[in-house]
Amino acid sequence: MFELFFYIFISHSTAIMTSDTKPQAKDLTHLLSNESKARQTSPLKGIFKYYKQPGITFLGGGLPLSDYFPFEKVTADIPTPSFSGGIGAPIEGENKTTIEVFKKAADNVPDQIELARSLQYGSTFGLPEFLQFIKEHTDMVHKVPYENWDVIVSVGNTEAWDSTLRTFCSKGDTILVEEYTFSSALESANGQGVNTVPVTMDEFGIIPEKLEELMSRWVGNKPKFLYTICTGQNPTGSSLSAERRKQIYDIACKYDFLIIEDEPYYFLQMETYTKDKAAREGKAVHDHDEFLKALVPSFISLDVEGRVVRLDSFSKVLAPGLRLGWIVGQKDLLERYVRLHEVSVQNPSGFSEALANALLRKWGHSGYLDWLIGLRAEYTHKRDVAIDALDQFVPKEVSSFNPPVAGMFFTVTLDASKHPKYKEFLEDPLKVEAAVHEQAIKQGCLLAPGSWFKAEGQSSPPQKNLPANPSHKTHIFFRGTYAAVPLDQLVVGLEKFGKAVRAEFGL
């Protein structure tokens, strides 16, 4: 029993798949928060090093015997690679594989995480077998270009983001965010007393020249980091190109701030939209190497200094309710996350880790890539249906939209100045936005107004003459998703939205 507990609490160690020729990360611990700098390793965690010491009867931990766990075996049916029936096909017949997680280890199942361990107080890093798969996956996809990087498991990206704020930001510190960004991310920062300064965007994401302009005139303490949802951005659907990512990374190095890349949609990169339905058929990606090469390079893949912290998640590719993700970064920075997690979330759900590990080990890296390729095809099709419907139903006289190349979201931009009550609304685009939103609900369709995601913070002291957005000042937008409903409902919903726009604009 003690050996079992020791296995849970051993120091984090995963196989290093890096080359001796790679550089070490730069020391960036000066960017840590006051809280993080002050936090010490939990003494209760430190005593577990004595588990293997001969003659020790361990009575120091509040660990219940696994004999008392009321779970003997967990069984799940999962689809079988290469998913010939498509993603979402019934899990039956040749498309069904059964995985089993036992309370005690089964000799014939390699790399399993038994319930006796997974349901116990677990490692703050994550369970070793699960971590190993994630690190292999990360190395395969991103090829992190410095040596001392690692991964830890998180409770999804929302928790990872909250921990990031606490790890690097003290009250009154400033961070950079996209001009429009995930509203919950803004609320988390505001709640911790962290200032948010927006960076100008266009339809392709952050404009590097505007970021450089902002930083070149910065007054006061520099921002701790740039927070970006850089692929399939929420809410705009924009994706940063490889060229822009390199430019932004160089600016971060020049002005000494971190980049937090929040990437839950990274593997939902799609084919470029075309109106020609026949041409769509021959564009699908099937080969693993082709799929990996088609992915836009991540910030972590460009990082030679260790100043990128990557937040990854299974929420959009497996299931949100697993509450599992992982953080990639240099070891010295991840260690501070671990100290925080020791006294907060404790550890990710062992139940979820055991199930996800069993699935991924059964599939293997090859099968998991097959799954991701299948998702790419599914989301490409759903995106195409959404854009086709927008083109058909939303009046072009007052609207425009850019087909996204990744993610779950599309935006419909409207010219508020063309609304018949624009003068009556005192030329306030937000009043038009509210009217369209109300009308859409009346028609039975709900899209999210763009103003809900607007970042309008300031630093202390305030920055003068923040770079202006070159986009038209009378434009408003609405965020929609093609991920949440079946295709028939998607088309019906966008038809309703088109009716709402026509009704409001008198068309």
N, C-alpha and C positions, 0 to 999 in steps of 0.2 A: 504493500500500500504506500509506504513512504517513497519507494522508487517511482510510483505513479505520480505522486505529488511533485516530486523533484522534476520530473519530465515537464510538468506544466510550467514550473517557475525557473527553469534554467535560463541563463543569460541568452538573449536573442542572438542567434547565429544562423545565417543562411549561406548557402554556397556562393562564393564570389565568382562571378562569371566575367570579370573584367580583366583586362590585360595590364601587365606591369608597365606598359608604355603610357598608360593613361595618367593624366595629372591628378594631383590631389585637389580637392575643393578649397576655395579660398575661405579663410576664417571670417565669418560674417556674424559671429555671436554678438557683436556690438549692436546689432539690429534687434536683439531680443527685448522683450518688455521687462519692466521692473519686476513684475510678478514672476516671470519666467526665470530671471536671474536669481531671484531670492529663493526659488523653490528647490528643496533638497530631496534626494531620494528617500522614499518612505522606509523607515527602519524595519517595519514589518515585512517589506519585500526583501530587504537585505538578509534576513535570517534564513531564507530558503537555501542559501549556499551550503548550509550544514546538513541538508537532507542526505547526501551521500557519505557523510562522515561516519565511519564504522562506530558502533556503540551508542549512537545518538537515538534516543527515544523522543521523537518530535511531538511536543505538546504545546507548541507555540502558536499554532494557527487555528483560526476558527473554521475548519474544513470538515463538513459532515462526511461520514463514510458513504461511498458511492453505493453500498448495499441498500441504502435507504432511498435511492433515486427510483421513482416509480415508472421507469422506462427501460424495458429490456431490449427492444429492437425497434427501429424506425425503418419503414419500407416506403419507397417512392418509385413510381413509374415515370420514366423520362423518355423523350424521343431519341431515336437512334441516328447517329451520323451516318451518312451525309445528308439526312433529312430530305430524302428524295420526294416525299410528299409535300414538301414546302413547310415553312415555319407556320405553326398554328394548325397543322393537320392532326386529326385524331391520333392519340397515342394508343395504338392497338396493332396487333399483328406484327409484321416485320419492323414497324416503326416504334415498337415498344422495347425498352430495356429497363430492367428492374435493378435498383440499387438498394442495398441494405446497410444500415449502420447499427452495429451491435453494442451492447453494454460492455462486453469484454471483446478484446481483439480476436478476429478470425484469422487464422494462420494463412489462409489462401487469398487474402485481400491485402495487397501492398498499399502503403501510404494512407491507410485509413485513420480516421480520428474516432476512437471509440467513445461511446456515451459516458463511460466512467470518467473520462478526462474532459470531454466537451461540456458536460453539465456541471463540472466543478468550477470553482473560482479559477479563472484561466490567466494566461499570460497577457499582459497589457499590450505586448507587441502583436498578438495574434498567435494562433496555434501553428507550430512549426511546419507541418505538412502543407497547410493552406498557404502560409507565407512563401514556402518554397515554390509552389506553383505560380503564385502571383509574381514573384521576383523573376522567374524564368520567362513568364509572359511579358513582363515589362522590358526585360533585356532583349527579347526577340523583336518587340515592336519598336522600342525607342533607342536602344543601343546608347545608353547614357554615357557621355564621353569623358567622364572623370571616374576615378577609382572608388572613392569612399562614399558611395551612395547606398541607399538601402530602402526598404519598404516597411511600413507598419500597417496593420489593419485598422480601419476606422468604422464607426457606426454610421456609415453613409456620409455624403458630402456636406450635409447640413451641420452635422456634428463636427466634421473636419474643419469647416469654415469657422464655426464658433471657437474651436480650439486654436485655430490659426490667429484669430484676433487676440486671444488671450496670451498666446505664445510670443507675439511680436509687438503688440500695441499696449501702451499705458494710456490712461485717461488723458485726453488732450492731444494725443498723437494724430497724425494725418495719414490717410491712405489715398491712392488714386483709384478711381473706378471709371468704368465706361459711362458715357453720357446717359445711356439707358441701360439698366441692369436689373438683375433679379431683385425684386422689392424686399424679399425676406433677408437678403444679404445686407441691404442698406439698413434695415431695421435692427439687425444684429449689431452692426457697427455703431449705430446711433445709441442703442441701449447701453453699450459699453463706454460711451463718451468718446468715441473715435470719430474724428472729422473726416468727411469724404469730399474729395475734390474731383469733379467730373473731367474726363478727357474727351475731346470732340471726336465724334464718329461720322462715318458715312455708311453707305449700303454695304461696304466691305469690312466694317469694323473700325477699330481705332485708327486714326490718321497719324502716322509717325511724326510728320512734320509739326502737327499741332502739339503732340507730346513734347517734342524738342523745344518748341516755342514756350510752352508752359514751364518746363524745367529750367530753361536758360534765364528766365526772369524771376525764379522762385525767391521768395523772401522768408526768412525764418528757418526752422528746422526742416530738413528734407523729409518727404514722405517715407514711411517705412516700406511700403510695397505698392505695386500695381496689382489690383484684383481684376482678372479678366476671364470671361467665359468665351474662349476664343474660337470654338468650333460649334456651329449651330447655335449661336448666341441667344440666350434668353433675356429679352423678349424679341429682338429684331430678326433673328434667324441668320445674321451675318456670320461669315467665317473669315478669319485672318489668313491671308496668303502666306506662303513660305517667306517671301521677300519682306513683307511687313513684319513678320515675327522676328526675322533677323535684325531689322532696323530697330524694333522696340527693345530687343534684348541688348543691343549695343548701347542704347540710351540708358537702360537700367544699369549697365556696367559703368558708364560714364558718370552717372549721378548717384551711384551707390544705393540703389534700392532693390528689393526683391521683386520677383514676379510670382504671383500665386495664380497658376493656371487651373481653373475649375473646369474639368472636362468630362461631365457625365454623358455628353453626346458625341464624343470623339469617334466612336465606331459606327455612328449613324451618318457617315459620309456617303453621299449618293452620286449617281450619275448626273451630269449636267442636263437640265430640262430641255426638251425639244417638243415643239407642237406636233411634229411628225410622229404619229403613233407607230407607224411601221418601222421607223428608224430606231425606236426605243428597244425593239426586240433583240437587236444584235449588239447591244452595248453592255450587257450584264457581265459582271466580273465573277469568275468561277475559280480560278487558280489562286492558291495561297500566296505565292510570291507576287502575283499581279495585284491582289488585294492589299498587301502590305505596302507595295510601292505606290499605290493609289492614295494612301493616306497622307494628308499634309503633314510635314514634319512638326512635331510638338516642340514647345519651348524647352522641355527637359532634354530633348535630343540635340539642342543647340548649346546647351549649358556646359561651359568648360570651367566655370567658377563656383558652381554649386549655389547659385543665387535663385534658382527656380524651385518652388515647392509645387508639386503636382497633386491635385485632388482627383482621384479616380473613383468610379462607382460601378456596382453591379445593378443599380436601380433601374437603369434604362435598357439594359441588355439581358437581364435575368428577371428580377422582380424587385419593386421598391420595398416590399414588406420584409425582405431579407435583412434590411438595414445593415448592409455590408458595403464597404468601400475600402480604399487603401490610399496611403499618402506616400509619395516618392520624394526623396530629397537627400541632402547630405546628412551623414550620420549624426554630426554634432547638433544639428537643428532638430532632427527627429527625436533625439534623446530628450529634448525639452518637452515635446509632445507627450512622450511616455511618462515623464514625471507628473504632468498634468492629469493624464488619464488614470494614473494610479490612484488618485484621490477624487476622481469624478466619475467617469463612465466605468471605471475598473477594467473592463475588457469587452470586446465585441461579443455578441451572442454566440456562445459555443455551439448551441443547437444549429444556428444558421451556418456557422463555419463548417460543422461536420457535414451537413447536407450539401452545401455548395462544394465542399472539397470532394465528397463522394461523386457528385455529378461531374465535376471538372476532371477528376482522375479517371472516371469511366470514359469520358469523351476523349481525354488527352488534349494536348495542344492543337493537334490536327482537327479533331472534332469540334473544339471550341472555335477555331477559325471558320470551320464550315457553318457553325451557328451564326457567327458574326456576318459572314457573307450572305447568309439567308436573310438576316435582318436588313442588310444593305438593300437587297432586292425588294423586300417588303416595303421599306420606308420610301424607296425610290418610287415605287408604284403608287403609294398613298399620296406622296407629294405631287406626283403627276396628275392624279385625279383631282386633288385640291386646286392646283393651278388651272387645270382645264375648266373646273367649275367657276372659279373666279373670273376667268376670261369670258365665260358664257353669261354669267349672271350679274356681275358688278359693273355698273355703267362706267365706261372708259372716259366719259366727258369730265368726270371729277375724281377719278381714281388712278392709281398705279400700284404695281406690285412687282417684286423681284423674286423669282423662284429661288429658294434656298438650296445650297449644295450640301447641307448637313443639318442634323437635328430634327426637332419635332415641330418647329414653329414657322409660320409665315406671317407677314404683315401686309395689311392693306392701307395704303396711304391715301388720304383724301385732302383735297384743296378746300379748306374751310371758307375761303373768300368767295367761293361759288355757291355757298348756301344762301337761299333767298332771304334769310333773317340775319345775315352777317352784320349789317349795319345796326339792326335792332339789338343784336348781341354785343354792341359796342366794339365790333371788330375783335372780339375775343375768341380765338380758335377753341379754347377749352369749353366755351359754352356750346359751340357746335359739336364738339366731341361728346358732351353730356347728352345733347339732344339725339344724336345718332345712337348712342348707347341705349337710351331709353326706348327709342323706336325699335331697335333690334330685339330687345327683350319682349316688346309687344308682339313682334313678328314670330317670337319663339326661338330666338337664336342668341347665344351669348359669346361674344369675343371680348377680350380685355382691352380697355382703353390704354393707349400708350403712355399717358400722363401718370399712370400708376407706377411706372418703372423709371421715372425721371429722377436723375441724381442732381441735386441742387445745393450741395453742401459747400462749405468754405473751410479754410484752415485758420489757425490762430498763430500769428497775425494773418489777416486775410490777404489773398493774392489779388493784385491789381490787374485789371484788364485781362481776365481769363479769355483764352482764344474763343472766337465766335464760331458757331456752327454755320458752314456755308449753305446749308439746306434752307429752303424757302420758309420764311417765318410763319406763313399761314397754313402750313401743312400739319396735319394730325395723322395718327395711325392707330390701327387696331391690331392686336396680336391674336392669331388663331392657331389651332393645332390640328394636325391630321392624325395624331396618335391615339386620341382618346375614344374614338367611335368607329364602328364599321363603315365601309365605303358608302353604302347607301345612305346612312344617316349623315355622313360628311357632305354629300352632294345636296341633300335636302336642307341641311343647315346653312350652307353657303348660298343656296337659292333664297332662303329667308333673309339672310344678311343683305343680299342684293336688293330685295324688295324694300328693306328698311332704308338703304341708301337712296333708292329712287324716291321713296316717299318723302324723306327729309329734304332732298335737294330738288323736289318738284319735277322729276324726270319720268 
